[in-house]
Amino acid sequence: MNRLHEGYSEYKRNHPDFAKLVEEQLEGKSDAEFEEQFKETRTHCEGYGEWLQGFDQCDQCGRISK
């Protein structure tokens, strides 16, 4: 784990723009909140292709979006 941390520290030194972006995105957030912002949210039924309008379950087939 220590080698991973050392490698990341070196990468940040060599890529300061990337390091700044990550730190801005992480600021004030827990690790879970930071990761959540990059996860894709599903907005349609995979079976019907219908828009779910903010819900996780299709009105037509009852299928739950994963």
N, CA, C and O of each residue as an XYZ file, in Angstrom:
264
protein
N       0.836     -1.191      0.000
C       0.000      0.000      0.000
C       0.876      1.248      0.000
O       0.555      2.250     -0.639
N       1.980      1.168      0.723
C       2.883      2.298      0.794
C       3.453      2.623     -0.589
O       3.606      3.794     -0.936
N       3.768      1.586     -1.383
C       4.292      1.814     -2.746
C       3.249      2.507     -3.616
O       3.586      3.358     -4.438
N       1.997      2.145     -3.435
C       0.921      2.778     -4.191
C       0.847      4.263     -3.849
O       0.739      5.109     -4.736
N       0.905      4.568     -2.569
C       0.859      5.955     -2.133
C       2.060      6.746     -2.677
O       1.910      7.885     -3.120
N       3.233      6.140     -2.639
C       4.435      6.799     -3.170
C       4.313      7.050     -4.666
O       4.690      8.115     -5.153
N       3.787      6.071     -5.393
C       3.594      6.219     -6.840
C       2.607      7.326     -7.165
O       2.816      8.100     -8.099
N       1.531      7.400     -6.392
C       0.539      8.449     -6.624
C       1.124      9.821     -6.302
O       0.861     10.793     -7.010
N       1.915      9.899     -5.238
C       2.552     11.170     -4.886
C       3.476     11.639     -6.006
O       3.512     12.824     -6.336
N       4.215     10.708     -6.582
C       5.098     11.055     -7.705
C       4.281     11.505     -8.912
O       4.642     12.470     -9.586
N       3.177     10.803     -9.184
C       2.316     11.174    -10.306
C       1.774     12.590    -10.116
O       1.738     13.378    -11.061
N       1.354     12.910     -8.892
C       0.832     14.255     -8.618
C       1.906     15.312     -8.838
O       1.614     16.392     -9.351
N       3.129     15.019     -8.461
C       4.221     15.981     -8.685
C       4.440     16.220    -10.168
O       4.708     17.344    -10.592
N       4.326     15.153    -10.959
C       4.564     15.262    -12.397
C       3.359     15.791    -13.172
O       3.499     16.219    -14.317
N       2.180     15.764    -12.557
C       0.941     16.203    -13.217
C       0.157     17.109    -12.267
O      -0.889     16.703    -11.759
N       0.637     18.315    -12.021
C      -0.011     19.195    -11.039
C      -1.444     19.596    -11.404
O      -2.257     19.830    -10.510
N      -1.765     19.680    -12.681
C      -3.131     20.034    -13.083
C      -4.115     18.953    -12.671
O      -5.213     19.246    -12.197
N      -3.712     17.696    -12.854
C      -4.552     16.577    -12.445
C      -4.749     16.579    -10.931
O      -5.864     16.411    -10.437
N      -3.657     16.769    -10.210
C      -3.727     16.773     -8.746
C      -4.658     17.873     -8.251
O      -5.424     17.660     -7.311
N      -4.598     19.036     -8.869
C      -5.459     20.148     -8.465
C      -6.930     19.799     -8.709
O      -7.783     20.063     -7.862
N      -7.218     19.211     -9.856
C      -8.590     18.821    -10.189
C      -9.136     17.809     -9.190
O     -10.264     17.951     -8.718
N      -8.347     16.788     -8.863
C      -8.792     15.766     -7.912
C      -9.037     16.385     -6.544
O     -10.044     16.089     -5.900
N      -8.140     17.228     -6.103
C      -8.299     17.851     -4.794
C      -9.532     18.745     -4.745
O     -10.208     18.806     -3.717
N      -9.837     19.445     -5.845
C     -11.039     20.277     -5.889
C     -12.295     19.416     -5.828
O     -13.266     19.773     -5.159
N     -12.276     18.279     -6.527
C     -13.436     17.382     -6.536
C     -13.628     16.709     -5.186
O     -14.761     16.430     -4.792
N     -12.542     16.442     -4.470
C     -12.593     15.736     -3.195
C     -12.907     16.648     -2.022
O     -13.374     16.179     -0.984
N     -12.664     17.917     -2.169
C     -12.772     18.872     -1.064
C     -14.108     18.774     -0.327
O     -15.172     18.975     -0.913
N     -14.034     18.465      0.960
C     -15.214     18.418      1.811
C     -16.079     17.185      1.638
O     -17.184     17.136      2.178
N     -15.609     16.180      0.898
C     -16.412     14.983      0.645
C     -15.738     13.759      1.249
O     -14.513     13.686      1.341
N     -16.558     12.808      1.654
C     -16.019     11.520      2.093
C     -15.589     10.742      0.849
O     -15.915     11.135     -0.272
N     -14.868      9.655      1.040
C     -14.454      8.837     -0.103
C     -15.668      8.326     -0.874
O     -15.657      8.309     -2.105
N     -16.713      7.909     -0.161
C     -17.919      7.391     -0.817
C     -18.609      8.479     -1.641
O     -19.059      8.221     -2.757
N     -18.692      9.678     -1.101
C     -19.316     10.784     -1.830
C     -18.498     11.145     -3.067
O     -19.056     11.458     -4.119
N     -17.180     11.099     -2.935
C     -16.305     11.392     -4.067
C     -16.529     10.390     -5.193
O     -16.660     10.781     -6.353
N     -16.574      9.086     -4.859
C     -16.774      8.056     -5.865
C     -18.166      8.118     -6.476
O     -18.328      7.860     -7.669
N     -19.166      8.454     -5.683
C     -20.554      8.488     -6.147
C     -20.746      9.472     -7.302
O     -21.560      9.226     -8.191
N     -20.009     10.581     -7.298
C     -20.199     11.588     -8.340
C     -19.768     11.105     -9.722
O     -20.101     11.733    -10.727
N     -19.031     10.000     -9.782
C     -18.578      9.488    -11.071
C     -19.368      8.281    -11.545
O     -19.117      7.774    -12.638
N     -20.318      7.811    -10.746
C     -21.128      6.663    -11.135
C     -22.265      7.119    -12.044
O     -22.862      8.177    -11.846
N     -22.539      6.302    -13.027
C     -23.607      6.600    -13.979
C     -24.959      6.313    -13.340
O     -25.152      5.255    -12.740
N     -25.885      7.239    -13.464
C     -27.235      6.987    -12.986
C     -28.092      6.541    -14.161
O     -28.020      7.107    -15.252
N     -28.881      5.548    -13.926
C     -29.731      5.019    -15.000
C     -31.029      5.796    -15.038
O     -31.673      6.008    -14.010
N     -31.405      6.215    -16.223
C     -32.604      7.036    -16.360
C     -33.627      6.421    -17.301
O     -34.626      7.058    -17.635
N     -33.386      5.191    -17.731
C     -34.365      4.553    -18.599
C     -34.414      3.056    -18.338
O     -33.469      2.469    -17.809
N     -35.524      2.454    -18.714
C     -35.714      1.016    -18.569
C     -34.894      0.313    -19.650
O     -34.977      0.665    -20.826
N     -34.111     -0.671    -19.249
C     -33.301     -1.397    -20.221
C     -34.169     -2.218    -21.171
O     -33.781     -2.456    -22.314
N     -35.322     -2.645    -20.714
C     -36.214     -3.454    -21.542
C     -37.011     -2.631    -22.540
O     -37.096     -2.988    -23.715
N     -37.590     -1.542    -22.082
C     -38.462     -0.728    -22.920
C     -37.778      0.512    -23.482
O     -38.205      1.048    -24.504
N     -36.742      0.959    -22.835
C     -36.089      2.179    -23.279
C     -36.871      3.416    -22.875
O     -36.566      4.516    -23.334
N     -37.872      3.254    -22.025
C     -38.691      4.375    -21.588
C     -37.969      5.181    -20.518
O     -37.225      4.627    -19.709
N     -38.189      6.471    -20.517
C     -37.611      7.361    -19.516
C     -38.254      7.085    -18.173
O     -39.480      7.018    -18.079
N     -37.445      6.922    -17.121
C     -37.985      6.588    -15.810
C     -38.437      7.805    -15.014
O     -39.052      7.646    -13.959
N     -38.158      8.990    -15.477
C     -38.602     10.231    -14.848
C     -38.235     10.288    -13.373
O     -39.069     10.616    -12.529
N     -36.978      9.966    -13.067
C     -36.496     10.091    -11.700
C     -36.754      8.893    -10.817
O     -36.416      8.922     -9.634
N     -37.346      7.832    -11.357
C     -37.625      6.643    -10.560
C     -36.746      5.495    -11.022
O     -36.227      5.509    -12.139
N     -36.582      4.502    -10.160
C     -35.747      3.356    -10.482
C     -36.539      2.181    -11.030
O     -35.961      1.141    -11.346
N     -37.859      2.329    -11.146
C     -38.687      1.231    -11.617
C     -39.519      1.678    -12.818
O     -40.113      2.756    -12.801
N     -39.559      0.852    -13.848
C     -40.306      1.160    -15.067
C     -41.803      1.059    -14.804
O     -42.274      0.085    -14.216
N     -42.541      2.063    -15.240
C     -43.998      2.062    -15.084
C     -44.660      0.998    -15.961
O     -45.734      0.501    -15.620
N     -44.035      0.646    -17.082
C     -44.634     -0.277    -18.037
C     -44.462     -1.741    -17.648
O     -45.423     -2.510    -17.669
N     -43.220     -2.128    -17.288
C     -42.962     -3.555    -17.041
C     -42.642     -3.860    -15.585
O     -42.589     -5.028    -15.200
N     -42.431     -2.843    -14.778
C     -42.122     -3.050    -13.372
C     -40.660     -3.412    -13.110
O     -40.264     -3.657    -11.970
N     -39.865     -3.443    -14.183
C     -38.458     -3.796    -14.044
C     -37.723     -2.731    -13.256
O     -37.931     -1.537    -13.474
N     -36.869     -3.152    -12.345
C     -36.100     -2.235    -11.527
C     -34.748     -2.004    -12.160
O     -34.041     -2.953    -12.499
N     -34.390     -0.747    -12.319
C     -33.109     -0.400    -12.906
C     -31.996     -0.765    -11.945
O     -32.113     -0.562    -10.736
N     -30.923     -1.300    -12.485
C     -29.792     -1.727    -11.649
C     -28.692     -0.706    -11.701
O     -27.655     -0.883    -11.063
